[in-house]
Structures are given as structure tokens and as C-alpha cells.
């Protein structure tokens, strides 16, 4: 068994606040721990709080607002003020300067000149047709959808088959958008994906019952439908294809 030695922590003005000196045991020959350093830490207790980090919660909120208003034209016509130092005390007030906005519209926004061959169209329809280019862009994005009216994957290599495949995809996309427009005119504004998903959820169930002569008797009925599906059935006249009760 290794002999143990006893030692006393030197006080020298650095003793523990609870014990002027303490004793413990350590194996003989092992180096003594730096007790004076440990005792000195007690004389400065409690330690000072760390300095506040630069940029608190208010600075972060101000940085986010500055990011939103990074455009010069946004800073010119919108003024804001943030008060409070803590998140619970933050209050944001903002104001739009109408005069600055009017001057900004005349200076930067500019004008668009639309040229059209439809002389019989009113100006509102010309502008609506020009702004409908977003729908054309949405159609190209729709064709990249791998599940609904998609152009890919295409397992064709010959020119003839590729032409047929392209024509079929464009025709399917046109029919889908015509259906979407018809539903929108009836007051049901849905995207192509949502509309086709609702239509795909309308199913028919076949119930088989024992017959009198051994032959089962079939009874057809629609599955439970949602209010949106009921509107789609009425819009497209799908009730004529539904089984009769």
C-alpha cells in the first residue's frame, strides 16, 4: 500500500472563505496541486460577469430591417423607428412618405410601351394579356413536374416518336389549363396540380352481394367526396358518368 502524506493548504491571505486551511492526502512523491491558485480564486469570488457581446437582440432586429430595406428606393419612401432594448419591449413604427413615393415613381419606375396587333382590344385586355406571361412561365414549370402533365421522362429516341410525345404533353397541358380556367370562372381557384389531385380522389366502389341463383349482385356507388370535389363534379358535369342508385 502506498504511504500517504498530509499537507496543509497555505493560507497567506488566500484561504477558503469557509475553511482557513484544509487538509487532504495524496500519494507520496506526487506533485502538489496548485492550491495557492485555487485559493486565490476564492478571494475574488464572485467572479466578474462577462462583458456584453456587441450586437444584442435590438441590433439583430435592426439588421433584419436593414436587409429588408436594402434597396435604395425602399429607404427613400419608408421611414421606421425601433424602440426598446429587450425583445419584449421592442416597438416598431413605420411610415410611407406619399410625396417621396410619387417622386420615386416619376423618377425610377418609368413607363412601358405595349405594341399589339389587336387594335379592337380595349386597353385593359391588352395589359391583362401582357401580364399573363407569368401563366406561360408557370406552364413551362408545370411541364417539369414529374407527376402532373410532365414532359419527362421521355423514353423515345427517334424524331417521329419525340414529336408525338411533345405534341401529347403540350395537348395535355393545354387541356389541364382549360379545365383550370373553367373552374376559376365558376368561382373555384385551384392550381393544375390541386385540381387534378381532387379529381383523382373521386372514385367508384363496387359492392358485391350474394345473388339468388349463385351469381353475385353488384352495386356501384361513389366514394365519399369533399365539398371541392362536389363543385368539380358540377362544373364538369361528371354526375352523368356517376353510377345510378
C-alpha positions, 0 to 999 in steps of 0.5 A: 500500500502506498504511504500517504502524506498530509499537507496543509493548504497555505493560507497567506491571505488566500484561504477558503472563505469557509475553511482557513486551511484544509487538509487532504492526502495524496500519494507520496512523491506526487506533485502538489496541486496548485492550491495557492491558485485555487485559493486565490480564486476564492478571494475574488469570488464572485467572479466578474460577469462577462462583458456584453457581446456587441450586437444584442437582440435590438441590433439583430432586429435592426439588421433584419430591417436593414436587409429588408430595406436594402434597396435604395428606393425602399429607404427613400419612401419608408421611414421606421423607428425601433424602440426598446432594448429587450425583445419584449419591449421592442416597438416598431413604427413605420411610415410611407412618405406619399410625396417621396413615393410619387417622386420615386415613381416619376423618377425610377419606375418609368413607363412601358410601351405595349405594341399589339396587333389587336387594335379592337382590344380595349386597353385593359385586355391588352395589359391583362394579356401582357401580364399573363406571361407569368401563366406561360412561365408557370406552364413551362414549370408545370411541364417539369413536374414529374407527376402532373402533365410532365414532359419527362421522362421521355423514353423515345429516341427517334424524331417521329416518336419525340414529336408525338410525345411533345405534341401529347404533353403540350395537348395535355397541358393545354387541356389541364389549363382549360379545365383550370380556367373553367373552374376559376370562372365558376368561382373555384381557384385551384392550381393544375396540380390541386385540381387534378389531385381532387379529381383523382380522389373521386372514385367508384366502389363496387359492392358485391352481394350474394345473388339468388341463383349463385351469381353475385349482385353488384352495386356501384356507388361513389366514394365519399367526396369533399365539398371541392370535389362536389363543385368539380363534379358540377362544373364538369358535369361528371354526375352523368358518368356517376353510377345510378342508385 
